[in-house]
Amino acid sequence: MSTDGQPHILAIGGGSFRRDEREGIWPSPLLRYAADLTGQDRPRVCFLATAMGDDDRVLGTCYEAFSRLDAEVSHLALFPMPNFADVRAHLLSQDLVYVTGGSVANLLALWRLHGLDDVLREAWERGVVLSGQSAGALCWHEGGNTDSFGPELTALTDGLGFLPYACGVHYDSEPRRRPLLHRLVGDGTLPAGYAAEESVALHYVGTEFVQAVSFRDEARAYRIEPDGTGGAKETPIVPRLLTGGA
């Protein structure tokens, strides 16, 4: 848990892992920042790949990356059944919970079916740091846009709502995301919110956005708000630059 006792969420737009042809998969500076938020020398880290159906390859990738951290690593799977007899106790005992990308719609449905929405809120309120990329970033917000239902992006309006904002991910790598998020915020389908480019993460303490962080000089985050005419306006946010970047 975070040593300051505050609820932290780090929502990553993209770039949790870095691949090296010779040395394999490593955690990016964003994941190291998430681990540092716990304030623990050897944090207990649990990751969830629900959004990818607990695919063995995804689990293997996460274990390879997280093994590079000085951490006690585990995963919570829901397929074919939960791999812990007491899921609540396991999650509440963690310092950091990380959620992979994939289908945010499927993730939310399964979490609610298993009661993880309530457990994760309890963990967050107790100071367990929550993080994740793409679907694992969107899920903590009111909503955003998603390709969970097919290649055409659609609105997501039933996020967990721990954070009372819209969220945009992959903001510079998937061109259709920006205009759709603008439309959804502009017409009131979603509240005002924040968006993150690749290699950028949004850091919230409680429900307050405190800063963006990145390991790439030119990367940006954005504040997205209604412009009063049915559209939206965006304000660039220069992230704090983390060491160990490209």
Beta strands, then each sheet from edge to edge (+ up, - down):
strand 1: 8-12
strand 2: 17-20
strand 3: 24-27
strand 4: 44-48
strand 5: 72-76
strand 6: 96-99
strand 7: 129-133
strand 8: 141-146
strand 9: 154-156
strand 10: 163-168
strand 11: 193-196
strand 12: 200-205
strand 13: 208-214
strand 14: 221-226
strand 15: 232-237
strand 16: 240-241
sheet 1: 5+ 4+ 6+ 7+ 1+ 12- 13+ 16+
sheet 2: 2+ 3-
sheet 3: 9+ 8- 10- 11- 14+ 15-
end
